[in-house]
């Protein structure tokens, strides 16, 4: 697994929740770890100089060593970048924030390591019983054919385009699989404390 993981986050929620999320995203400076953490959390533990987020805090609260806003396509459609892994604890935290505004909020995430090993999907939504659940699926077997080619080789561009299409299609398949698993009752409850479920 390479160092950086990019997550594409799509939120489905009512206008009030989307507006709230947009206001949070507006507080984030692109590529800035501290502003991202402080936009979404109140208890951010920072270094003595106040300029950086403590890695231990990030691991405990985000699920990754660092995280920042990569791009915001819309208030309900944005991309983040994190260290090593998708920040699943952040996804859960985001869901809980938005759930207070819209109990029917859904979050769909497609993520990919910079070497596409792995790629994956993470979904949070209610199951058929109305219980908010998450499910994660990964694929670490996608092989980039261009790794054995030079950029000026004949067929390089076509091979690269076909590979990127296969990545996008596989991520879409995993999102749908996550949705189906949650609908079938196989998700992981988001509000474990309310259901009295131990970690």
URTADA-V626581 format. One record per residue. RES is the residue in one small letter. PHI is phi in degrees with one decimal (* if undefined). NEAR is the number of other ideal C-beta (glycine too) atoms within 8 Angstrom. D_LAST is the distance of its C-alpha to the last C-alpha in Angstrom with 2 decimals. Layout:
res=(RES RES)
phi=(PHI PHI)
near=(NEAR NEAR)
d_last=(D_LAST D_LAST)
This chain:
res=(x x x x x x x x x x x x x x x x x x x x x x x x x x x x x x x x x x x x x x x x x x x x x x x x x x x x x x x x x x x x x x x x x x x x x x x x x x x x x x x x x x x x x x x x x x x x x x x x x x x x x x x x x x x x x x x x x x x x x x x x x x x x x x x x x x x x x x x x x x x x x x x x x x x x x x x x x x x x x x x x x x x x x x x x x x x x x x x x x x x x x x x x x x x x x x x x x x x x x x x)
phi=(* -81.1 -74.8 -108.8 -126.5 -104.8 -119.3 -102.2 -110.2 -118.4 -109.7 -112.4 -158.7 -73.3 -60.1 -65.2 -68.7 -65.1 -62.8 -59.4 -63.4 -60.2 -65.4 -66.1 -64.1 -63.5 -80.8 -90.4 -87.1 -57.3 79.7 -107.0 -68.6 -65.2 -65.3 -64.5 -60.6 -72.2 -70.3 -108.3 -132.2 -99.5 -108.9 -65.6 -93.6 -112.3 -68.5 -59.2 -84.2 73.1 -106.5 -143.4 -88.7 -67.8 -60.0 -63.6 -65.0 -60.1 -61.7 -73.4 -108.2 -102.1 92.4 -147.6 -69.4 -156.1 -159.3 -150.8 -74.4 -94.1 -164.7 -120.4 -79.5 -163.0 -63.2 -112.2 -150.2 -145.1 -124.2 -127.1 -126.3 -137.7 -88.3 71.5 -127.5 -67.1 -80.5 -64.4 -66.8 -66.3 -58.1 -65.3 -62.1 -61.3 -60.2 -63.1 -62.3 -74.7 -62.9 -66.2 -94.6 -133.3 -61.2 -101.4 -58.7 -131.0 -126.6 -119.8 -125.3 -113.3 -136.0 -151.7 -65.2 -64.8 -104.6 59.1 -142.9 -101.8 -115.8 -167.9 -141.1 -142.8 -128.1 -126.4 -162.7 -77.8 -83.4 -68.1 -95.8 80.5 -97.8 -63.2 -132.5 -120.7 -151.2 -128.1 -136.9 -131.7 -137.3 -114.2 -116.4 -76.2 -109.4 -82.0 -67.7 -75.6 -64.6 -97.8 -123.5 -94.3 -59.8 -98.7 -68.3 -63.5 88.0 -61.5 -61.1 -65.3 -64.3 -65.8 -64.8 -63.5 -66.2 -64.2 -63.6 -67.7 -63.4 -61.0 -65.2 -68.1 -63.7 -61.2 -61.6 -69.7 -60.5 -63.8 -65.9 -60.3 -60.2 -64.9 -63.8 -65.7 -59.8 -84.9 86.0 -104.9 -82.8 -103.9 -59.0 -77.3 -100.5 -60.0 -64.1 -74.0 -93.1 58.5 -105.9 -80.9 -67.1)
near=(7 7 5 10 14 11 14 9 13 9 14 8 13 9 5 8 13 12 9 11 14 10 8 10 12 6 8 13 7 8 6 10 11 11 12 14 15 9 10 10 9 3 5 10 7 9 8 3 5 5 6 8 13 9 8 7 11 15 10 7 12 14 10 15 8 11 14 14 15 10 7 10 6 6 10 11 10 13 12 14 10 16 10 9 10 13 13 11 10 14 15 11 12 13 14 10 10 15 11 5 11 10 4 7 14 11 16 13 13 13 13 12 12 9 7 10 9 11 16 14 14 17 15 12 10 10 13 5 6 5 8 12 13 15 13 10 11 8 10 7 4 13 5 8 9 10 6 4 10 5 6 4 7 3 7 12 6 7 11 9 8 9 12 8 8 9 12 8 8 11 13 9 8 15 12 8 10 15 12 8 11 16 8 7 8 6 10 6 10 12 8 10 6 5 8 5 7 3 3)
d_last=(26.59 28.70 27.94 27.57 25.51 26.85 24.89 26.91 25.26 26.77 25.95 27.35 27.70 30.51 33.09 31.70 28.26 30.02 32.37 29.57 28.01 31.51 32.05 28.96 30.20 33.63 32.31 31.22 33.88 33.82 32.51 31.58 28.16 28.64 29.86 27.00 24.36 26.49 27.09 23.50 22.05 23.63 22.11 23.23 23.94 27.26 29.63 32.49 34.88 32.65 33.08 29.84 26.08 24.39 22.55 19.77 19.24 19.37 16.80 14.31 15.36 16.82 15.18 18.72 21.37 23.57 24.16 27.26 29.04 31.16 32.95 32.90 34.78 34.21 32.05 29.77 30.17 29.45 28.59 26.66 26.70 24.09 24.02 23.08 20.18 19.61 17.77 14.95 13.38 16.91 17.16 14.25 15.96 19.26 18.25 17.16 20.48 22.54 20.94 22.42 25.77 25.51 22.96 24.11 23.44 22.57 21.76 22.92 22.73 24.85 24.52 26.57 26.94 30.49 31.52 29.85 27.70 25.28 25.64 22.97 21.79 18.80 19.07 17.51 19.34 19.41 19.54 22.51 21.04 20.65 16.82 15.85 14.18 14.07 15.38 16.65 19.64 21.68 25.15 26.44 29.78 31.83 34.96 37.08 40.71 42.07 40.72 43.71 46.12 47.96 47.76 51.46 51.36 52.67 49.88 47.30 46.82 46.54 44.05 41.90 42.09 41.26 38.22 36.92 37.52 35.57 32.59 32.73 33.13 30.23 27.89 29.18 28.53 24.89 24.41 26.01 23.92 20.66 22.27 23.32 19.97 18.47 21.63 21.25 17.86 15.96 13.94 10.33 10.22 10.84 10.84 7.66 9.10 12.33 11.34 9.64 6.59 3.78 0.00)
